[in-house]
Amino acid sequence: MQQIILPIIQILLSVLLVTAILLQQRGSGLGAAFGGEGNVFRTKRGLEKGLYFATIGIAFLFFVTAILNVALS
């Protein structure tokens, strides 16, 4: 049973991790080339901060499931 559930959890975590990474905003993108944000220090607030910590948590869970998958194989 573990041999079926653990890879499925790992696949779901990988999809969530990729989604969380792609949803994060970049400070210096194409907008900076056309007079957008320059080198301005900005802190994360609200949803952006929550998404940042969620990305760290999902990455940690993904790492733990990968180690468990190897250890139980």
N, C-alpha and C positions, 0 to 999 in steps of 0.2 A: 504494500500500500504506500509506503514511503517513497518507493522508487517511481511512483506515478505522481504523487502530490508535490513533492519537492521540485521537480523540473517545471511543473505548471506554475507554481508560486514564483519561481525564478524568472520565467517568461513574463508573467504579469508585472513583476517588479522592474524588469528591464524596459517594458513598454512605458510604465509610469515614470521611470527615471529619464528616459529620452524625452517624454512629453514635458516633464518639469524643467529639463535643461533648455528645451526649445522655447518655453514660455517666458524665460527670463529675458529681461531687456538688456541690450548692449549699450554702454555709454558712448562709445565712439564707433558709430556705424557710418553709413552713407550720408546721413543727415549732417554729420560733423564736417563733411567736405563742402557742403553748401551753406555754411554759416550756422549750423546747429550748435549743439552743445560742444564746448571746447574741453579744456582740462579743468573742469569744475568739480570739486570734491562734493559728493552727495551721499547722504546716508540712506539706508534702506528703511522704508516705513510701510506699515500696514500690510497689504496683500503681498507686496514684493518681499518683505522680510519673512513673512510666513512661507512663501514659496521657496525662499532661500534655505530656511531651516528644514522644510519638507524634503528638499532635494538632498540635503545632507543625511537626513534620516532614511530616505529610500536607498541611497547609495550604501549606507551602513548595513541595512537589511539585505540588500543584494549581495554584499560581500559575505555576510554571515551565511546566507543560504548557499552561496558558492562553496564555501569552506565545508559546510555540512554535507553538501552533495558529494564532494570529493572524499570526505571522511567516511561516509556511509556506503560508498561504492566498493 
